[in-house]
């Protein structure tokens, strides 16, 4: 047992072995719709829903550390990097990737784990090479401190026409595992058997599926059930949790699916 496995294990429920995680890192890279109000107040509501962990940026964690500072609080997973996910930024700046927060800084903020993007098929092959090198180097530095790294393996590059292509995601998840990821966040490809293959080929690295763009309650619930049936160790859902009319009911429903 190591500090890495101890911290990673705190993300997963002791009984089910799975985790319901809320992603609340969108304000750093994506447009935020009008009407959401105070993000600290929204964070309070998210934590009240009892997820196992919350994916959050450094600035937001600094503002809400008191909400995580008790024994039953969710684990804070820190978004340690940035990329141009906003289509407006991509048009103006192209595709860019940077790490922002070093492992020692993440530990100082109180993070139990960090999350980094691995973005497949960008227009510039040099960006992908730099992204791979940055993740590999970060994993080594984080592991030296006992800090687990979750790699978000996607096909969000502009040369890719299908962001849920099973073959492409199989490759990206395997690259993440080979780089030393302690867990992987990736798409649910829409097919249980294809997702099962993707998960199996990641080896012993737990795979959690992301929520993606806003969808109907039934679509979200179906994707969640199918991901768990395929062997996913949990969900990391964002907009489909806190950008809905009844967030509390949605969180209860998704948590129930994860831990059934």
NORDA-V523058 format. One record per helix or strand. SS is the DSSP state (@ for helix, = for strand). FROM is the first residue (numbers start at 0). TO is the last residue. If there is no record, write none. Layout:
[[SS & FROM & TO] [SS & FROM & TO]]
This chain:
[[@ & 2 & 8] [= & 18 & 23] [@ & 25 & 27] [@ & 38 & 47] [= & 52 & 56] [@ & 57 & 67] [= & 74 & 78] [= & 80 & 82] [@ & 86 & 92] [= & 96 & 98] [@ & 102 & 108] [= & 112 & 118] [@ & 124 & 143] [= & 147 & 153] [@ & 165 & 177] [= & 182 & 185] [@ & 191 & 199] [= & 205 & 209] [@ & 216 & 228] [= & 233 & 236] [@ & 238 & 241] [@ & 246 & 258]]
